[in-house]
Amino acid sequence: MSKAPFITVEGPIGVGKTSLAKAISEQFGYHLLKEIVDENPFLGKFYENIEEWSFQTEMFFLCNRYKQLEDIDRDFIKKQKPVVADYHILKNLIFAERTLKEQQYKKYLKIYDILTEDMPQPNVIIYLNASLDTLLQRIEMRGREFEKNIDPTYLKQLSTAYEQTMALFEKSNPHIPVLRFNGDQLDFVQKKEDLNYILMQLENVLKRSQL
């Protein structure tokens, strides 16, 4: 490939996406794109009452991520400047499908398809997963106020949905490398050797893909 690297890091809540994306940005000198989370005014209410606040929450995320990627495409991707993001826009469907009512999801999907039809696609994906216990532990450690009421059952469902979605993505997009890492086995935040291992694997993929 002759395109500049556009790497996305994905995985369920608490798995360490932002930490790894930041480390990749610092190691390779890539622009870091971080998703807007804390700024979502509906998120705290969402974790208290998912059914009541799901549509507002998901629409806020979709519109903001669309604007972010639109800016990134204009200012970086089209100018051949490397980018690493701590999310893939596909995550919107994972969350929306689990939280929205059927009619809401149908409307949401129409809007999603319109907004993402010409959106830039990553050329490398890093997928992180971990057990429910590990995710809950890391969520507690980072201490976000709005995540205190997160339902472990909801988190487990999300993890399962991520596994299914990534399997389908790999099948449908064999040309896009997906690097998988298990957060139970690798603690890239606390252990430098684990981080170096992930960075080495990524560097090998970038070299093979000529990015």
C-alpha positions as CSV (number, residue, x, y, z in Angstrom):
1,M,0.0,0.0,0.0
2,S,1.1,3.6,-0.6
3,K,-1.4,5.2,1.8
4,A,-0.3,6.7,5.1
5,P,-1.2,4.5,8.1
6,F,-4.7,5.0,9.5
7,I,-4.8,2.7,12.6
8,T,-7.8,2.2,14.8
9,V,-7.8,0.5,18.2
10,E,-11.0,-1.2,19.2
11,G,-12.5,-3.4,22.0
12,P,-15.0,-3.2,24.8
13,I,-15.3,-0.6,27.5
14,G,-12.3,-0.6,29.9
15,V,-9.9,-2.7,27.7
16,G,-7.4,0.0,27.3
17,K,-8.0,1.5,23.8
18,T,-7.0,5.0,24.6
19,S,-3.9,4.0,26.5
20,L,-2.7,1.9,23.6
21,A,-3.6,4.5,20.9
22,K,-1.7,7.1,22.9
23,A,1.4,4.8,23.2
24,I,1.3,4.1,19.4
25,S,1.0,7.9,18.7
26,E,4.1,8.6,20.9
27,Q,6.1,5.7,19.5
28,F,5.5,6.4,15.8
29,G,4.8,10.1,15.8
30,Y,1.2,9.7,14.5
31,H,-1.6,12.1,15.1
32,L,-3.8,10.8,17.9
33,L,-7.6,10.8,17.4
34,K,-9.5,10.3,20.7
35,E,-13.2,9.7,20.8
36,I,-15.4,12.1,22.7
37,V,-16.7,10.4,25.8
38,D,-16.8,12.6,28.9
39,E,-18.5,15.4,26.8
40,N,-21.6,13.3,26.2
41,P,-24.2,14.9,28.4
42,F,-26.5,11.8,28.3
43,L,-24.0,9.2,29.3
44,G,-24.5,9.3,33.1
45,K,-28.2,9.1,32.6
46,F,-27.7,6.3,30.1
47,Y,-26.0,4.0,32.6
48,E,-28.7,4.7,35.1
49,N,-31.6,4.0,32.6
50,I,-30.4,2.6,29.3
51,E,-33.9,2.2,27.8
52,E,-34.8,5.9,28.5
53,W,-31.6,7.5,27.3
54,S,-30.2,5.2,24.7
55,F,-31.3,7.0,21.5
56,Q,-30.0,10.4,22.7
57,T,-26.7,8.9,23.8
58,E,-26.1,7.0,20.6
59,M,-27.0,9.9,18.3
60,F,-24.6,12.2,20.2
61,F,-21.8,9.7,19.7
62,L,-22.6,9.1,16.0
63,C,-22.7,12.8,15.1
64,N,-19.6,13.7,17.0
65,R,-17.6,10.8,15.6
66,Y,-18.7,11.7,12.1
67,K,-17.5,15.2,12.6
68,Q,-14.2,14.0,14.0
69,L,-13.6,11.6,11.1
70,E,-14.6,14.3,8.6
71,D,-12.0,16.6,10.0
72,I,-9.3,13.9,10.2
73,D,-10.0,12.9,6.5
74,R,-9.6,16.5,5.4
75,D,-6.6,17.5,7.6
76,F,-4.6,14.2,7.7
77,I,-5.7,11.2,5.6
78,K,-6.0,13.1,2.3
79,K,-2.7,14.8,3.1
80,Q,-0.9,11.4,3.7
81,K,-0.4,12.2,7.4
82,P,-0.5,9.1,9.7
83,V,-3.3,8.8,12.3
84,V,-4.1,6.4,15.1
85,A,-7.6,6.5,16.6
86,D,-8.9,4.9,19.8
87,Y,-12.1,3.8,18.0
88,H,-13.6,2.6,14.8
89,I,-16.9,4.1,13.6
90,L,-18.3,0.5,13.4
91,K,-18.6,0.5,17.2
92,N,-21.7,2.7,16.9
93,L,-23.6,-0.2,15.5
94,I,-22.4,-2.6,18.2
95,F,-23.7,-0.3,20.9
96,A,-26.9,0.9,19.1
97,E,-28.0,-2.6,18.3
98,R,-27.8,-3.6,22.0
99,T,-29.6,-0.6,23.4
100,L,-32.1,0.8,20.9
101,K,-35.6,-0.4,20.4
102,E,-36.3,-2.0,17.0
103,Q,-37.9,1.1,15.4
104,Q,-35.3,3.4,16.8
105,Y,-32.5,1.1,15.5
106,K,-34.0,1.1,12.0
107,K,-34.0,4.9,11.9
108,Y,-30.5,5.0,13.4
109,L,-29.2,2.6,10.8
110,K,-30.4,4.8,8.0
111,I,-28.6,7.8,9.4
112,Y,-25.5,5.8,10.1
113,D,-25.4,4.5,6.5
114,I,-25.7,8.0,5.1
115,L,-23.0,9.5,7.3
116,T,-20.5,6.7,6.8
117,E,-20.8,5.9,3.1
118,D,-17.8,8.0,2.2
119,M,-15.9,7.9,5.5
120,P,-12.2,7.0,5.4
121,Q,-11.5,3.4,6.4
122,P,-8.6,2.3,8.5
123,N,-5.9,0.2,6.9
124,V,-4.9,-1.6,10.2
125,I,-7.1,-2.5,13.1
126,I,-5.9,-3.5,16.6
127,Y,-8.6,-5.4,18.5
128,L,-8.2,-5.8,22.3
129,N,-10.4,-8.1,24.3
130,A,-10.4,-9.3,27.9
131,S,-12.5,-11.2,30.4
132,L,-15.4,-9.5,32.3
133,D,-13.4,-9.5,35.5
134,T,-10.5,-7.7,33.9
135,L,-12.7,-5.1,32.3
136,L,-14.6,-4.4,35.5
137,Q,-11.3,-4.0,37.4
138,R,-9.9,-1.5,34.9
139,I,-13.1,0.5,34.8
140,E,-12.9,0.8,38.6
141,M,-9.3,1.8,38.5
142,R,-9.8,4.7,36.0
143,G,-12.7,6.0,38.2
144,R,-14.9,7.7,35.7
145,E,-18.0,8.9,37.6
146,F,-20.5,8.1,34.9
147,E,-19.2,4.5,34.6
148,K,-19.9,3.6,38.3
149,N,-23.4,2.4,37.5
150,I,-22.4,0.2,34.5
151,D,-24.2,-3.1,34.5
152,P,-21.8,-6.1,34.3
153,T,-24.4,-8.0,32.3
154,Y,-24.5,-5.2,29.7
155,L,-20.7,-5.1,29.6
156,K,-20.6,-8.9,29.0
157,Q,-23.1,-8.6,26.2
158,L,-21.0,-5.9,24.6
159,S,-17.9,-8.1,24.8
160,T,-19.8,-10.9,23.1
161,A,-21.1,-8.5,20.4
162,Y,-17.5,-7.2,19.8
163,E,-16.3,-10.8,19.2
164,Q,-19.1,-11.4,16.7
165,T,-18.6,-8.1,14.9
166,M,-14.9,-8.4,14.6
167,A,-15.2,-12.0,13.2
168,L,-17.7,-10.7,10.6
169,F,-15.4,-7.7,9.8
170,E,-12.4,-9.9,9.2
171,K,-14.4,-12.2,6.9
172,S,-15.8,-9.2,4.9
173,N,-12.6,-7.2,4.8
174,P,-9.7,-9.7,4.3
175,H,-7.5,-6.9,2.9
176,I,-7.5,-5.1,6.3
177,P,-5.0,-6.6,8.8
178,V,-6.5,-7.1,12.3
179,L,-4.1,-7.6,15.2
180,R,-5.7,-9.3,18.2
181,F,-4.4,-9.0,21.7
182,N,-5.8,-10.4,25.0
183,G,-5.9,-8.0,27.9
184,D,-5.8,-10.9,30.4
185,Q,-2.4,-12.0,29.1
186,L,-0.9,-8.6,28.2
187,D,-0.9,-5.6,30.5
188,F,0.6,-2.9,28.2
189,V,-0.1,-0.1,30.7
190,Q,1.8,-1.6,33.6
191,K,4.4,-3.8,31.8
192,K,6.7,-2.1,29.3
193,E,7.6,-5.5,27.8
194,D,4.0,-6.2,26.9
195,L,3.7,-2.8,25.3
196,N,6.9,-3.3,23.3
197,Y,5.6,-6.7,22.1
198,I,2.4,-5.0,20.7
199,L,4.3,-2.2,19.1
200,M,6.7,-4.7,17.5
201,Q,3.8,-6.7,16.1
202,L,2.3,-3.5,14.7
203,E,5.5,-2.4,13.2
204,N,5.8,-5.7,11.4
205,V,2.4,-5.3,9.9
206,L,3.1,-1.8,8.7
207,K,6.3,-3.0,7.1
208,R,4.6,-5.9,5.3
209,S,1.8,-3.6,4.1
210,Q,4.3,-0.9,3.1
211,L,2.4,1.7,5.1
